[in-house]
Amino acid sequence: MITWLFGASFRERIAIAMSYTLAIVTIALGLQLKLASKSPNPAKWNTYSQQANSHLYDGLNPAKPIAMPVISHRGGDVPGIDEAGTLARLDYNYARGQRLFELDFSWTADDQIVVKHDWKERSEIPTLEEFLSESPTDHTSLSMVYDWLVAHPDAFVVTDCKKRSLAAAARIRMERPELVAQFILQIYQYKDFELVQSQGYQNVILTLYRCLVSESANRIADFAAEHDLFAITVPRSRSSDPELPRRLNQLGVPIYVHTVNDNETALDLQRRGFYGVYSDSLTTETVGRIAQRKPAEYPDKTVFQ
């Protein structure tokens, strides 16, 4: 081969060099695509691909989430069915007028994502196939959530992924970038905000129950003043704090409490300045009939008439 190359004409040498260069580039691109099929390291998002930049997501989905007084916790309940599957919960509560649905996500043994709170009750984490085969009508994969969102373009999923949450966000962006606008990411630490927003997630909820449960109201409000949050969510243990809703109301940032399942408590919280609740059983319609919140309080985000 080398002898033939040296005996070749100048044009032949150029053609051979170009063919080798093309082969090397093709192999390199193939390796990059293979790596891209795996969940990337969120810490390297900014260098992972220029296509991750948020401006590429503008206009992909014209639907915009609107803060509603009730976010359906775990997709919301289905009366009379204690262990209803996720899709049944979503369908039922969507028909009741709900558009914001909180779902828990967990990773399977083969690095796939399913709707599951955690695996604490199991001695071993199943694979995706094992998990779905246990209850084909009730167990739900992330891919099935994608399909449901495509069929319901005015619905939005609030994520709660307790482990590898940033990797889960990266997986969604890699697999279905056109659906990024229908995911409202819950973040658990301040430092995660810029990272997820720069990758196309324009609607972010800061939730306090994991890492910031004891954070001061002033520190949380200062962060909210400097960052465009969709909302802040607090556990019921923080609902006795009058300073946090007061500060966030001044900023026009909705504040939610989780989890509340009776109208009286929801109404009391709203009277004390909390915008809404995560709930298994309440809906925006049922809470709205008793609260009568004025839309001017959150002019850009409310549909509560």
C-alpha positions, 0 to 999 in steps of 0.5 A: 500500500505504501509503495503504491502510494509513493508511486501515485500521481499528485492528484491520486495522493490528494484523493487518497488523503481526502478519503482517509480524512473523510473516514476518520471524521465519519468514525469520530462522528459515529463515536460522538453519536454513540456517546450522545445516546447515553445520559450525559454528565450534566456538569458538562452540558455547556460543552456537550453540544452547541445544540443544547443552547436554550435559543434552539427551543424557542417556538418548539412548543407554543404552549406556556404553563400558567400557575394554577392554585392546584398542582395534581400531586402524583397526577392526582387521585382517581376516586375509588381506585387506590392504586390507579396507574399514572396514565389513568390519573393523568386522564381523569384529572385532565378531564377535571380541568387540571393542567399541572401534574407533579410526577415522581421519577426513578431510575431502573437498573438498566438506566431507564426512567420510570414514574416511581417514587422510590425503590425503598420497598424492594431488595433489588431495583428492576430493569425497565422491562421487569418493572413494566411487565409487573403491571402493564396497565399501571406502571409507566415509563418516561416514554409513555409520559412523552406520548401522553404529553404529545396528545395533551399539548396544554398539559405540563409535568412538574418533575420530582426526581430524587436521584440524578435529577440533572441527569434526568433533565439531560435525558429528556432534553436528549430524547425529546427536545420538542417536549422540553417546554412541557416539563417544569423542573423542580430543583433542590439547590440554588446552583442548579438553576442556571444549568437547567435554564441554559439547557432549555428549561425555562420553567423552574420550581425551587422546592425546599423540602430536601436541601433548603427546608431550614433556609431563611425567608430572606435568603430564599426571597433574595434568590427569587428576586434575582432569578426568574422562577416559575414558583417556589414550593415548601413543605407544610412544616414551612407553612407557618412562616408568614415572612416567606409568603409575604416576601414572595408576594411582593415579588409576584412569585407564586408559592405552593405548599405540599401536600394538602387534600382539604379545601379548608386548609387550602383556603386558610393557606391562601388567606395567609398569602400562599398561592396554591397547593400540591394536592392528590384530590383537590382541583383548581376548580374546587379550590377556586370556587371558595377562594376567589383570588384576584388575578391582579395579584399574579398578572403574568401567571394566574388563570384563577378568576 
